[in-house]
Amino acid sequence: MLEVYPEQARKDRAKHLAVNDQSLEKSNKCITSNRKSQPGVMTIRGCAYAGSKGVVWGPIKDMIHISHGPVGCGQYSRAGRRNYYVGTTGVNTFGTMNFTSDFQEKDIVFGGDKKLAKIMHEIEELFPLNKGISIQSECPIGLIGDDIEAVAKKANKEIGKPVVPVRCEGFRGVSQSLGHHIANDAIRDWVLENRDGDESFPTTPYDVAVIGDYNI
């Protein structure tokens, strides 16, 4: 199992694995756990990106969620979408589609801000009924320091819809849990504060606040 990993990654992953055979002495060794995920190494527990894209943002079906980084993470999270929804895929609902910036080596070297901006304009042209865009940053984005917040602010003004940057790089959290927190912080900072003065939803004495719609 470990042979496919590079030498350094192989040494690290060996600490997380144990043979389930009581006749072998090494099967009794303690497995290293509760550590941050390494960029580029798949773990069974998921990561902060998976927590944000898969649990918090993914079920929002009428927004488009860009997996900003290499294509693998986007495919992994899209393929796991099991939630039911109503609507027409690609018209007014997008939950089972994979939108990715498909990072290549040159994007790591020169940055992906321009590419991200171009993608959002293409999305608006091809899928005009979307209600907004979220940018789900993958590990390389945090490593190279792309300014997705600045790109989001500019795109928000240009397309006139919510554009929410989410700093959910996989290596930030030991598990998906931190991704949940990061995603909800982004909603607080980029969505709720922009509704000040919005009277399109007048309050009544019979309002019910839905704190969390569990739909994954």
C-alpha positions as CSV (number, residue, x, y, z in Angstrom):
1,M,0.0,0.0,0.0
2,L,2.8,2.4,0.9
3,E,4.9,1.7,-2.2
4,V,3.1,4.2,-4.4
5,Y,4.0,7.1,-2.1
6,P,7.2,9.2,-2.4
7,E,9.8,8.4,0.2
8,Q,9.1,11.2,2.6
9,A,5.3,10.7,2.4
10,R,5.8,7.0,2.8
11,K,7.6,7.4,6.1
12,D,4.8,9.6,7.4
13,R,1.9,7.5,6.2
14,A,3.5,4.4,7.8
15,K,2.8,5.9,11.2
16,H,-0.9,5.9,10.4
17,L,-1.2,2.3,9.3
18,A,-1.2,-1.0,11.2
19,V,-1.8,-4.6,10.1
20,N,-4.9,-6.1,11.7
21,D,-3.2,-9.5,12.5
22,Q,-2.7,-10.3,16.1
23,S,-0.1,-12.9,15.3
24,L,2.2,-10.1,14.1
25,E,4.0,-8.1,16.8
26,K,3.8,-4.9,14.7
27,S,0.0,-5.2,14.6
28,N,-0.1,-4.0,18.2
29,K,1.7,-0.7,17.5
30,C,-0.1,2.5,18.3
31,I,-1.4,4.4,15.2
32,T,-0.6,8.1,15.0
33,S,-3.7,10.1,14.7
34,N,-5.2,13.5,15.4
35,R,-2.7,15.3,13.2
36,K,-3.2,17.8,10.4
37,S,-3.6,16.4,6.9
38,Q,-0.7,16.7,4.6
39,P,-1.3,18.6,1.3
40,G,-1.7,16.1,-1.5
41,V,-2.2,13.0,0.7
42,M,-5.7,11.5,0.8
43,T,-6.9,10.5,4.2
44,I,-9.9,8.5,5.3
45,R,-11.1,11.3,7.6
46,G,-11.4,13.9,4.9
47,C,-10.1,17.5,5.4
48,A,-11.2,21.1,6.0
49,Y,-12.0,21.4,2.3
50,A,-14.3,18.4,2.4
51,G,-16.1,19.8,5.5
52,S,-16.7,23.1,3.7
53,K,-17.6,21.9,0.2
54,G,-19.3,18.6,1.2
55,V,-21.3,19.6,4.2
56,V,-22.0,23.3,4.3
57,W,-21.8,24.7,0.8
58,G,-22.5,21.6,-1.3
59,P,-26.1,21.3,-0.4
60,I,-26.8,24.9,-1.5
61,K,-28.1,23.8,-4.9
62,D,-28.8,27.1,-6.7
63,M,-25.3,28.4,-6.2
64,I,-22.2,27.3,-8.1
65,H,-19.3,26.1,-6.0
66,I,-15.8,26.3,-7.6
67,S,-13.2,23.9,-6.3
68,H,-10.3,26.2,-6.7
69,G,-7.2,24.1,-7.3
70,P,-6.3,20.8,-9.0
71,V,-9.2,18.8,-10.4
72,G,-8.9,15.8,-8.1
73,C,-10.4,17.4,-5.0
74,G,-13.4,18.7,-6.9
75,Q,-14.1,15.3,-8.5
76,Y,-13.8,13.7,-5.1
77,S,-16.3,16.0,-3.5
78,R,-18.7,16.0,-6.5
79,A,-18.8,12.3,-6.8
80,G,-19.9,12.0,-3.2
81,R,-23.0,14.2,-3.6
82,R,-25.9,12.1,-2.4
83,N,-28.5,14.7,-1.5
84,Y,-31.8,15.0,-3.3
85,Y,-32.9,18.2,-4.8
86,V,-35.5,19.6,-7.1
87,G,-34.8,21.6,-10.3
88,T,-33.0,21.1,-13.6
89,T,-29.3,20.3,-13.3
90,G,-27.3,22.9,-15.1
91,V,-30.2,25.4,-15.3
92,N,-31.2,26.3,-11.8
93,T,-29.5,23.6,-9.7
94,F,-25.8,22.7,-9.8
95,G,-25.1,20.4,-6.8
96,T,-24.0,17.4,-8.9
97,M,-21.8,19.3,-11.3
98,N,-18.0,19.7,-10.9
99,F,-16.7,23.3,-11.3
100,T,-13.0,23.5,-10.9
101,S,-10.1,25.8,-11.9
102,D,-8.1,22.7,-12.8
103,F,-4.7,24.0,-11.5
104,Q,-1.6,23.0,-13.5
105,E,2.1,23.5,-12.7
106,K,2.1,26.9,-14.4
107,D,-0.8,28.1,-12.1
108,I,1.3,27.1,-9.1
109,V,4.2,29.2,-10.4
110,F,2.4,32.2,-11.7
111,G,-0.8,32.2,-9.5
112,G,-4.4,31.5,-10.3
113,D,-6.1,34.8,-9.6
114,K,-6.6,35.7,-13.3
115,K,-7.8,32.2,-14.1
116,L,-10.3,32.3,-11.2
117,A,-11.7,35.6,-12.4
118,K,-12.1,34.3,-16.0
119,I,-13.8,31.2,-14.7
120,M,-16.4,33.2,-12.8
121,H,-17.3,35.3,-15.9
122,E,-17.6,32.1,-18.0
123,I,-19.9,30.6,-15.3
124,E,-22.1,33.7,-15.4
125,E,-22.3,33.5,-19.2
126,L,-23.1,29.7,-19.3
127,F,-25.3,29.5,-16.2
128,P,-27.0,32.8,-15.8
129,L,-29.7,31.5,-13.4
130,N,-27.2,30.8,-10.7
131,K,-27.8,32.7,-7.4
132,G,-24.1,33.2,-6.6
133,I,-20.7,31.6,-6.5
134,S,-18.5,30.2,-3.7
135,I,-14.8,29.7,-4.0
136,Q,-13.7,26.6,-2.2
137,S,-9.9,26.9,-1.9
138,E,-7.8,23.7,-2.0
139,C,-4.3,23.2,-0.5
140,P,-2.2,24.8,-3.3
141,I,-4.1,28.1,-2.9
142,G,-3.0,28.5,0.7
143,L,0.5,27.5,-0.1
144,I,1.1,30.0,-2.9
145,G,-0.9,32.8,-1.2
146,D,-3.5,33.7,-4.0
147,D,-5.7,36.6,-3.0
148,I,-9.1,35.0,-3.6
149,E,-10.8,37.7,-1.4
150,A,-9.8,40.5,-3.8
151,V,-10.9,38.4,-6.8
152,A,-14.2,37.7,-5.1
153,K,-14.9,41.4,-4.3
154,K,-14.2,42.4,-7.9
155,A,-16.3,39.7,-9.3
156,N,-19.2,40.5,-6.9
157,K,-19.3,44.0,-8.4
158,E,-19.0,42.9,-12.0
159,I,-21.6,40.1,-12.0
160,G,-23.9,41.6,-9.3
161,K,-24.3,38.4,-7.4
162,P,-22.8,37.1,-4.1
163,V,-19.3,35.7,-4.6
164,V,-18.0,34.1,-1.4
165,P,-14.3,33.2,-0.9
166,V,-13.8,30.3,1.6
167,R,-10.3,29.6,3.0
168,C,-10.9,25.9,3.5
169,E,-7.5,24.5,2.4
170,G,-7.4,20.9,3.4
171,F,-4.3,21.1,5.5
172,R,-5.9,23.6,7.9
173,G,-7.8,21.0,9.9
174,V,-7.2,17.6,11.4
175,S,-10.7,16.6,10.1
176,Q,-13.7,18.0,8.4
177,S,-14.8,19.8,11.5
178,L,-12.7,22.9,11.0
179,G,-14.0,23.1,7.5
180,H,-17.5,23.4,8.9
181,H,-16.4,26.4,11.1
182,I,-14.5,28.1,8.2
183,A,-17.5,27.7,5.9
184,N,-20.0,29.2,8.4
185,D,-17.6,32.0,9.2
186,A,-17.6,32.8,5.5
187,I,-21.4,33.0,5.5
188,R,-21.3,35.3,8.4
189,D,-18.6,37.6,6.9
190,W,-19.6,37.6,3.3
191,V,-23.3,36.9,3.1
192,L,-25.2,38.0,6.3
193,E,-23.4,41.4,6.6
194,N,-24.4,42.3,3.0
195,R,-28.1,41.9,3.8
196,D,-28.2,45.1,6.0
197,G,-31.1,47.2,4.8
198,D,-32.5,44.3,2.6
199,E,-36.2,44.5,3.0
200,S,-37.1,41.8,0.5
201,F,-37.8,39.4,3.4
202,P,-40.1,41.4,5.8
203,T,-40.2,40.0,9.3
204,T,-43.5,38.8,10.9
205,P,-44.4,37.6,14.5
206,Y,-44.5,34.0,13.1
207,D,-41.1,33.7,11.6
208,V,-39.1,30.5,12.0
209,A,-35.3,30.6,11.8
210,V,-33.8,27.4,10.3
211,I,-30.4,27.2,11.8
212,G,-29.1,24.3,9.8
213,D,-30.6,22.2,7.0
214,Y,-28.9,18.9,7.2
215,N,-28.8,17.7,3.6
216,I,-25.7,15.8,2.6
